[in-house]
Amino acid sequence: MPLSQADQDYRRNKVTGSLVNALMAAPTEAALIALWREKIGLDPPLTETWAMKAGAHMERLILDHVASQNAYQIERRGEIIDHPTVRDVCVKLDGMRVGDGVPFEAKFLAPWRTREEFVPYYYPQVLLQMMCLGVRQGVLVVAQGTSEPVEHKIDFDDDYAAEMMRRVEAFLHCIRTLTPPYPEPPIYPREKWRTVDIVASPTNWSTELFGHLLDYADTAEAAALHDEAGKAARALIPDDVGKCFAGAWTIARNKKGVLTITTNRRAA
């Protein structure tokens, strides 16, 4: 849904739902600074692209369709909601389900985009809506091409939310002090972790990983023998012995009675 001039003025110097997607997905430094410059009024808002116009046009149709298919009522469309405790943080709702207050975020995406990619990317935006509304669940509704819209349930993640708000506060500090921001590593919701096959799709860390895995396999037998030998050695120590010196080795008992073996090879 396009922003009116009043909405644009209201959003200036604030962190919004779409911005938190960028804060959690680690854009380039140049991209993040461009967002910061827009927020502090140095640059005008980005010119609305065809994709943005299409998405805004389809938003109402997407929500109307899922509402009719599931007997929902979706209200508060286009309403701006402030965060209840953090100043200068707000969201603009696509809609909210009547009865349980669950926010619905509608997206019209290209057919080639996958759930494994777009759900983690838009997760922060829905999460911030949940925080502004005081609920623990949200829905990301995605339509792609001529396929039926699909609802993706978004659950609240306390650890993720805490990290997101830390980044929000940091970005707000950059706005208030006119200090350019810098991107941080991407953070993904735990339930949205992706699956990779580094044989089918090699990465820049594939070779190093294979090297460690080969070492892991080669030392498995020695590691098992190491554990068995240590267990047998500790079993020989009488219960009333707190410390035993054995040449290069020392077997010591801690306050809980657990024996630990340490070694000094130079004493051997």
Short mmCIF file of the C-alpha atoms (twelve columns), coordinates in Angstrom:
data_MODEL
# 
_entry.id   MODEL 
# 
loop_
_atom_site.group_PDB 
_atom_site.id 
_atom_site.type_symbol 
_atom_site.label_atom_id 
_atom_site.label_alt_id 
_atom_site.label_comp_id 
_atom_site.label_asym_id 
_atom_site.label_seq_id 
_atom_site.Cartn_x 
_atom_site.Cartn_y 
_atom_site.Cartn_z 
_atom_site.pdbx_PDB_model_num 
ATOM 1   C CA . MET A 1   0.000   0.000   0.000   1 
ATOM 2   C CA . PRO A 2   1.646   3.292   -1.113  1 
ATOM 3   C CA . LEU A 3   2.498   5.810   1.587   1 
ATOM 4   C CA . SER A 4   0.814   9.196   1.557   1 
ATOM 5   C CA . GLN A 5   2.894   12.320  2.123   1 
ATOM 6   C CA . ALA A 6   1.613   12.380  5.693   1 
ATOM 7   C CA . ASP A 7   2.766   8.794   6.185   1 
ATOM 8   C CA . GLN A 8   6.173   9.589   4.718   1 
ATOM 9   C CA . ASP A 9   6.568   12.511  7.101   1 
ATOM 10  C CA . TYR A 10  5.512   10.308  10.010  1 
ATOM 11  C CA . ARG A 11  8.076   7.638   9.137   1 
ATOM 12  C CA . ARG A 12  11.012  10.046  8.864   1 
ATOM 13  C CA . ASN A 13  13.638  9.498   11.586  1 
ATOM 14  C CA . LYS A 14  11.899  6.270   12.606  1 
ATOM 15  C CA . VAL A 15  12.592  2.545   12.275  1 
ATOM 16  C CA . THR A 16  9.761   0.822   10.416  1 
ATOM 17  C CA . GLY A 17  8.763   -2.712  9.512   1 
ATOM 18  C CA . SER A 18  10.442  -2.765  6.121   1 
ATOM 19  C CA . LEU A 19  13.662  -1.333  7.575   1 
ATOM 20  C CA . VAL A 20  14.126  -4.126  10.120  1 
ATOM 21  C CA . ASN A 21  14.293  -6.614  7.230   1 
ATOM 22  C CA . ALA A 22  17.435  -4.822  6.055   1 
ATOM 23  C CA . LEU A 23  18.882  -4.560  9.568   1 
ATOM 24  C CA . MET A 24  18.658  -8.349  10.019  1 
ATOM 25  C CA . ALA A 25  19.601  -9.421  6.482   1 
ATOM 26  C CA . ALA A 26  22.966  -7.600  6.293   1 
ATOM 27  C CA . PRO A 27  22.748  -5.449  3.138   1 
ATOM 28  C CA . THR A 28  25.885  -3.813  1.825   1 
ATOM 29  C CA . GLU A 29  27.216  -0.803  3.702   1 
ATOM 30  C CA . ALA A 30  26.224  1.411   0.768   1 
ATOM 31  C CA . ALA A 31  22.639  0.096   0.811   1 
ATOM 32  C CA . LEU A 32  22.313  0.603   4.571   1 
ATOM 33  C CA . ILE A 33  23.715  4.127   4.363   1 
ATOM 34  C CA . ALA A 34  21.241  4.908   1.569   1 
ATOM 35  C CA . LEU A 35  18.391  3.899   3.900   1 
ATOM 36  C CA . TRP A 36  19.891  6.027   6.688   1 
ATOM 37  C CA . ARG A 37  20.219  9.053   4.412   1 
ATOM 38  C CA . GLU A 38  16.577  8.713   3.443   1 
ATOM 39  C CA . LYS A 39  15.530  8.428   7.094   1 
ATOM 40  C CA . ILE A 40  17.321  11.614  8.147   1 
ATOM 41  C CA . GLY A 41  16.003  13.521  5.131   1 
ATOM 42  C CA . LEU A 42  19.235  13.892  3.167   1 
ATOM 43  C CA . ASP A 43  17.774  11.986  0.209   1 
ATOM 44  C CA . PRO A 44  14.171  11.736  -1.027  1 
ATOM 45  C CA . PRO A 45  12.285  8.410   -0.771  1 
ATOM 46  C CA . LEU A 46  13.109  5.895   -3.488  1 
ATOM 47  C CA . THR A 47  11.113  6.285   -6.681  1 
ATOM 48  C CA . GLU A 48  8.302   3.738   -6.741  1 
ATOM 49  C CA . THR A 49  9.233   0.893   -9.097  1 
ATOM 50  C CA . TRP A 50  6.918   -1.320  -11.139 1 
ATOM 51  C CA . ALA A 51  7.442   -4.159  -8.637  1 
ATOM 52  C CA . MET A 52  6.455   -1.838  -5.774  1 
ATOM 53  C CA . LYS A 53  3.357   -0.648  -7.638  1 
ATOM 54  C CA . ALA A 54  2.339   -4.210  -8.491  1 
ATOM 55  C CA . GLY A 55  2.809   -5.330  -4.905  1 
ATOM 56  C CA . ALA A 56  0.749   -2.444  -3.568  1 
ATOM 57  C CA . HIS A 57  -2.004  -3.107  -6.114  1 
ATOM 58  C CA . MET A 58  -2.147  -6.825  -5.287  1 
ATOM 59  C CA . GLU A 59  -2.068  -6.389  -1.496  1 
ATOM 60  C CA . ARG A 60  -5.792  -5.810  -1.025  1 
ATOM 61  C CA . LEU A 61  -6.703  -8.587  -3.463  1 
ATOM 62  C CA . ILE A 62  -4.432  -11.049 -1.628  1 
ATOM 63  C CA . LEU A 63  -5.906  -10.216 1.778   1 
ATOM 64  C CA . ASP A 64  -9.478  -10.205 0.482   1 
ATOM 65  C CA . HIS A 65  -8.920  -13.632 -1.082  1 
ATOM 66  C CA . VAL A 66  -7.511  -15.353 2.018   1 
ATOM 67  C CA . ALA A 67  -10.158 -13.697 4.175   1 
ATOM 68  C CA . SER A 68  -12.967 -15.026 1.970   1 
ATOM 69  C CA . GLN A 69  -11.419 -18.495 1.736   1 
ATOM 70  C CA . ASN A 70  -11.028 -18.828 5.512   1 
ATOM 71  C CA . ALA A 71  -13.977 -16.763 6.791   1 
ATOM 72  C CA . TYR A 72  -11.604 -14.172 8.280   1 
ATOM 73  C CA . GLN A 73  -12.278 -10.521 8.815   1 
ATOM 74  C CA . ILE A 74  -9.153  -8.428  8.259   1 
ATOM 75  C CA . GLU A 75  -9.296  -4.848  9.473   1 
ATOM 76  C CA . ARG A 76  -6.998  -1.909  10.381  1 
ATOM 77  C CA . ARG A 77  -5.573  -1.937  6.861   1 
ATOM 78  C CA . GLY A 78  -2.916  0.681   6.329   1 
ATOM 79  C CA . GLU A 79  -2.964  1.760   9.980   1 
ATOM 80  C CA . ILE A 80  0.288   2.972   11.544  1 
ATOM 81  C CA . ILE A 81  1.025   1.458   14.974  1 
ATOM 82  C CA . ASP A 82  3.769   2.692   17.300  1 
ATOM 83  C CA . HIS A 83  5.883   0.326   19.360  1 
ATOM 84  C CA . PRO A 84  4.452   0.359   22.910  1 
ATOM 85  C CA . THR A 85  7.748   1.101   24.686  1 
ATOM 86  C CA . VAL A 86  10.470  2.079   22.196  1 
ATOM 87  C CA . ARG A 87  10.288  5.616   20.857  1 
ATOM 88  C CA . ASP A 88  10.545  6.204   17.094  1 
ATOM 89  C CA . VAL A 89  9.639   2.641   16.111  1 
ATOM 90  C CA . CYS A 90  6.453   1.961   14.162  1 
ATOM 91  C CA . VAL A 91  4.849   -0.332  11.595  1 
ATOM 92  C CA . LYS A 92  2.239   0.148   8.913   1 
ATOM 93  C CA . LEU A 93  -0.155  -2.792  8.972   1 
ATOM 94  C CA . ASP A 94  -1.316  -4.491  5.813   1 
ATOM 95  C CA . GLY A 95  -4.118  -5.849  7.992   1 
ATOM 96  C CA . MET A 96  -5.038  -7.482  11.291  1 
ATOM 97  C CA . ARG A 97  -7.318  -10.460 11.807  1 
ATOM 98  C CA . VAL A 98  -10.411 -9.661  13.843  1 
ATOM 99  C CA . GLY A 99  -10.755 -11.724 16.988  1 
ATOM 100 C CA . ASP A 100 -7.130  -12.546 17.852  1 
ATOM 101 C CA . GLY A 101 -5.237  -9.444  16.690  1 
ATOM 102 C CA . VAL A 102 -2.873  -11.429 14.436  1 
ATOM 103 C CA . PRO A 103 -1.145  -9.191  11.837  1 
ATOM 104 C CA . PHE A 104 -1.266  -10.222 8.176   1 
ATOM 105 C CA . GLU A 105 1.582   -9.085  5.923   1 
ATOM 106 C CA . ALA A 106 0.827   -9.522  2.195   1 
ATOM 107 C CA . LYS A 107 3.558   -9.932  -0.424  1 
ATOM 108 C CA . PHE A 108 3.310   -10.382 -4.203  1 
ATOM 109 C CA . LEU A 109 6.608   -11.987 -5.178  1 
ATOM 110 C CA . ALA A 110 8.313   -13.325 -8.275  1 
ATOM 111 C CA . PRO A 111 7.607   -17.033 -8.969  1 
ATOM 112 C CA . TRP A 112 11.287  -17.978 -8.680  1 
ATOM 113 C CA . ARG A 113 11.592  -16.885 -5.046  1 
ATOM 114 C CA . THR A 114 11.497  -19.764 -2.559  1 
ATOM 115 C CA . ARG A 115 9.958   -20.144 0.886   1 
ATOM 116 C CA . GLU A 116 13.420  -20.908 2.325   1 
ATOM 117 C CA . GLU A 117 14.542  -17.445 1.166   1 
ATOM 118 C CA . PHE A 118 11.566  -15.127 1.558   1 
ATOM 119 C CA . VAL A 119 10.169  -16.307 4.914   1 
ATOM 120 C CA . PRO A 120 13.417  -15.574 6.806   1 
ATOM 121 C CA . TYR A 121 13.809  -12.277 4.946   1 
ATOM 122 C CA . TYR A 122 10.349  -10.938 5.846   1 
ATOM 123 C CA . TYR A 123 10.281  -12.524 9.308   1 
ATOM 124 C CA . PRO A 124 11.581  -9.349  11.073  1 
ATOM 125 C CA . GLN A 125 8.850   -7.191  9.517   1 
ATOM 126 C CA . VAL A 126 6.082   -9.479  10.759  1 
ATOM 127 C CA . LEU A 127 7.817   -9.868  14.125  1 
ATOM 128 C CA . LEU A 128 7.895   -6.102  14.640  1 
ATOM 129 C CA . GLN A 129 4.177   -5.937  13.825  1 
ATOM 130 C CA . MET A 130 3.569   -8.607  16.456  1 
ATOM 131 C CA . MET A 131 5.555   -6.587  19.003  1 
ATOM 132 C CA . CYS A 132 3.644   -3.383  18.217  1 
ATOM 133 C CA . LEU A 133 0.307   -5.216  18.567  1 
ATOM 134 C CA . GLY A 134 1.330   -7.261  21.620  1 
ATOM 135 C CA . VAL A 135 0.685   -10.705 20.084  1 
ATOM 136 C CA . ARG A 136 2.812   -13.828 19.689  1 
ATOM 137 C CA . GLN A 137 1.827   -14.900 16.194  1 
ATOM 138 C CA . GLY A 138 1.673   -13.390 12.722  1 
ATOM 139 C CA . VAL A 139 0.955   -14.453 9.158   1 
ATOM 140 C CA . LEU A 140 2.982   -13.761 6.023   1 
ATOM 141 C CA . VAL A 141 0.661   -14.200 3.007   1 
ATOM 142 C CA . VAL A 142 2.548   -14.694 -0.254  1 
ATOM 143 C CA . ALA A 143 1.172   -14.766 -3.793  1 
ATOM 144 C CA . GLN A 144 3.483   -15.710 -6.657  1 
ATOM 145 C CA . GLY A 145 2.435   -15.397 -10.267 1 
ATOM 146 C CA . THR A 146 -1.037  -16.871 -10.828 1 
ATOM 147 C CA . SER A 147 -0.749  -19.346 -7.943  1 
ATOM 148 C CA . GLU A 148 -3.109  -19.139 -4.972  1 
ATOM 149 C CA . PRO A 149 -1.812  -17.053 -2.040  1 
ATOM 150 C CA . VAL A 150 -0.149  -19.168 0.656   1 
ATOM 151 C CA . GLU A 151 -0.234  -18.333 4.369   1 
ATOM 152 C CA . HIS A 152 3.025   -18.813 6.295   1 
ATOM 153 C CA . LYS A 153 2.629   -18.872 10.073  1 
ATOM 154 C CA . ILE A 154 5.162   -16.699 11.909  1 
ATOM 155 C CA . ASP A 155 5.893   -17.583 15.551  1 
ATOM 156 C CA . PHE A 156 7.503   -15.274 18.085  1 
ATOM 157 C CA . ASP A 157 11.168  -15.912 18.883  1 
ATOM 158 C CA . ASP A 158 12.286  -14.101 22.058  1 
ATOM 159 C CA . ASP A 159 16.037  -14.347 21.374  1 
ATOM 160 C CA . TYR A 160 15.633  -13.152 17.783  1 
ATOM 161 C CA . ALA A 161 13.369  -10.306 18.932  1 
ATOM 162 C CA . ALA A 162 15.951  -9.185  21.511  1 
ATOM 163 C CA . GLU A 163 18.727  -9.090  18.896  1 
ATOM 164 C CA . MET A 164 16.456  -7.292  16.434  1 
ATOM 165 C CA . MET A 165 15.624  -4.573  18.961  1 
ATOM 166 C CA . ARG A 166 19.318  -4.191  19.818  1 
ATOM 167 C CA . ARG A 167 19.978  -3.454  16.151  1 
ATOM 168 C CA . VAL A 168 16.955  -1.144  16.036  1 
ATOM 169 C CA . GLU A 169 18.311  0.882   18.969  1 
ATOM 170 C CA . ALA A 170 21.734  1.039   17.296  1 
ATOM 171 C CA . PHE A 171 20.200  2.340   14.053  1 
ATOM 172 C CA . LEU A 172 18.111  4.881   15.946  1 
ATOM 173 C CA . HIS A 173 21.318  6.090   17.604  1 
ATOM 174 C CA . CYS A 174 22.823  6.541   14.130  1 
ATOM 175 C CA . ILE A 175 19.766  8.575   13.081  1 
ATOM 176 C CA . ARG A 176 19.797  10.770  16.182  1 
ATOM 177 C CA . THR A 177 23.549  11.426  16.098  1 
ATOM 178 C CA . LEU A 178 23.814  11.664  12.300  1 
ATOM 179 C CA . THR A 179 26.342  8.814   12.363  1 
ATOM 180 C CA . PRO A 180 26.452  6.541   9.293   1 
ATOM 181 C CA . PRO A 181 25.551  2.923   10.179  1 
ATOM 182 C CA . TYR A 182 27.345  -0.268  9.208   1 
ATOM 183 C CA . PRO A 183 25.841  -3.688  8.440   1 
ATOM 184 C CA . GLU A 184 26.047  -6.574  10.896  1 
ATOM 185 C CA . PRO A 185 26.073  -10.317 10.086  1 
ATOM 186 C CA . PRO A 186 22.704  -11.737 9.018   1 
ATOM 187 C CA . ILE A 187 20.569  -13.442 11.663  1 
ATOM 188 C CA . TYR A 188 18.018  -16.093 10.715  1 
ATOM 189 C CA . PRO A 189 15.057  -17.377 12.731  1 
ATOM 190 C CA . ARG A 190 15.956  -20.734 14.248  1 
ATOM 191 C CA . GLU A 191 13.005  -22.573 12.735  1 
ATOM 192 C CA . LYS A 192 13.896  -21.192 9.303   1 
ATOM 193 C CA . TRP A 193 17.434  -22.539 9.056   1 
ATOM 194 C CA . ARG A 194 18.257  -23.624 5.534   1 
ATOM 195 C CA . THR A 195 19.609  -26.907 4.193   1 
ATOM 196 C CA . VAL A 196 22.715  -26.901 2.017   1 
ATOM 197 C CA . ASP A 197 24.475  -29.574 -0.053  1 
ATOM 198 C CA . ILE A 198 28.078  -28.472 -0.502  1 
ATOM 199 C CA . VAL A 199 28.728  -31.185 -3.097  1 
ATOM 200 C CA . ALA A 200 25.871  -30.160 -5.366  1 
ATOM 201 C CA . SER A 201 26.406  -26.448 -4.626  1 
ATOM 202 C CA . PRO A 202 29.982  -25.776 -3.437  1 
ATOM 203 C CA . THR A 203 30.608  -22.806 -1.131  1 
ATOM 204 C CA . ASN A 204 33.735  -20.815 -0.338  1 
ATOM 205 C CA . TRP A 205 34.140  -22.923 2.833   1 
ATOM 206 C CA . SER A 206 33.501  -26.371 1.277   1 
ATOM 207 C CA . THR A 207 37.172  -27.351 0.913   1 
ATOM 208 C CA . GLU A 208 38.040  -26.383 4.484   1 
ATOM 209 C CA . LEU A 209 34.996  -28.235 5.847   1 
ATOM 210 C CA . PHE A 210 35.891  -31.430 3.963   1 
ATOM 211 C CA . GLY A 211 39.425  -31.223 5.365   1 
ATOM 212 C CA . HIS A 212 38.139  -31.041 8.941   1 
ATOM 213 C CA . LEU A 213 35.639  -33.848 8.326   1 
ATOM 214 C CA . LEU A 214 38.374  -36.124 6.958   1 
ATOM 215 C CA . ASP A 215 40.498  -35.428 10.059  1 
ATOM 216 C CA . TYR A 216 37.426  -36.095 12.192  1 
ATOM 217 C CA . ALA A 217 36.930  -39.475 10.519  1 
ATOM 218 C CA . ASP A 218 40.653  -40.398 10.703  1 
ATOM 219 C CA . THR A 219 40.852  -39.674 14.440  1 
ATOM 220 C CA . ALA A 220 37.557  -41.319 15.441  1 
ATOM 221 C CA . GLU A 221 39.171  -44.608 16.478  1 
ATOM 222 C CA . ALA A 222 41.937  -42.846 18.420  1 
ATOM 223 C CA . ALA A 223 39.364  -40.626 20.149  1 
ATOM 224 C CA . ALA A 224 37.351  -43.654 21.248  1 
ATOM 225 C CA . LEU A 225 40.501  -45.361 22.570  1 
ATOM 226 C CA . HIS A 226 41.443  -42.102 24.363  1 
ATOM 227 C CA . ASP A 227 38.082  -41.996 26.160  1 
ATOM 228 C CA . GLU A 228 38.228  -45.675 27.142  1 
ATOM 229 C CA . ALA A 229 41.808  -45.398 28.448  1 
ATOM 230 C CA . GLY A 230 40.989  -42.309 30.488  1 
ATOM 231 C CA . LYS A 231 37.938  -43.973 32.014  1 
ATOM 232 C CA . ALA A 232 39.962  -47.065 32.948  1 
ATOM 233 C CA . ALA A 233 42.762  -44.966 34.474  1 
ATOM 234 C CA . ARG A 234 40.362  -42.939 36.610  1 
ATOM 235 C CA . ALA A 235 38.631  -46.115 37.790  1 
ATOM 236 C CA . LEU A 236 41.901  -47.314 39.376  1 
ATOM 237 C CA . ILE A 237 42.210  -44.302 41.685  1 
ATOM 238 C CA . PRO A 238 41.013  -45.139 45.240  1 
ATOM 239 C CA . ASP A 239 38.140  -43.038 46.586  1 
ATOM 240 C CA . ASP A 240 40.322  -41.492 49.322  1 
ATOM 241 C CA . VAL A 241 42.959  -40.186 46.863  1 
ATOM 242 C CA . GLY A 242 42.585  -36.522 45.930  1 
ATOM 243 C CA . LYS A 243 45.640  -36.236 43.721  1 
ATOM 244 C CA . CYS A 244 47.881  -38.794 42.037  1 
ATOM 245 C CA . PHE A 245 51.203  -37.978 40.310  1 
ATOM 246 C CA . ALA A 246 52.277  -40.450 37.624  1 
ATOM 247 C CA . GLY A 247 55.331  -39.073 35.861  1 
ATOM 248 C CA . ALA A 248 54.110  -36.785 33.094  1 
ATOM 249 C CA . TRP A 249 50.476  -37.153 34.250  1 
ATOM 250 C CA . THR A 250 48.492  -35.789 37.147  1 
ATOM 251 C CA . ILE A 251 45.108  -37.173 38.156  1 
ATOM 252 C CA . ALA A 252 43.266  -34.735 40.426  1 
ATOM 253 C CA . ARG A 253 39.846  -34.869 42.091  1 
ATOM 254 C CA . ASN A 254 37.750  -31.678 42.269  1 
ATOM 255 C CA . LYS A 255 35.348  -30.707 45.066  1 
ATOM 256 C CA . LYS A 256 32.554  -32.698 43.457  1 
ATOM 257 C CA . GLY A 257 34.722  -35.819 43.355  1 
ATOM 258 C CA . VAL A 258 35.271  -35.809 39.593  1 
ATOM 259 C CA . LEU A 259 38.732  -36.960 38.454  1 
ATOM 260 C CA . THR A 260 40.586  -35.082 35.721  1 
ATOM 261 C CA . ILE A 261 43.728  -36.209 33.909  1 
ATOM 262 C CA . THR A 262 46.273  -33.608 32.805  1 
ATOM 263 C CA . THR A 263 49.667  -34.097 31.258  1 
ATOM 264 C CA . ASN A 264 53.015  -32.323 31.006  1 
ATOM 265 C CA . ARG A 265 54.883  -34.025 28.173  1 
ATOM 266 C CA . ARG A 266 58.175  -32.323 29.090  1 
ATOM 267 C CA . ALA A 267 58.233  -34.217 32.418  1 
ATOM 268 C CA . ALA A 268 58.074  -37.592 30.684  1 
# 
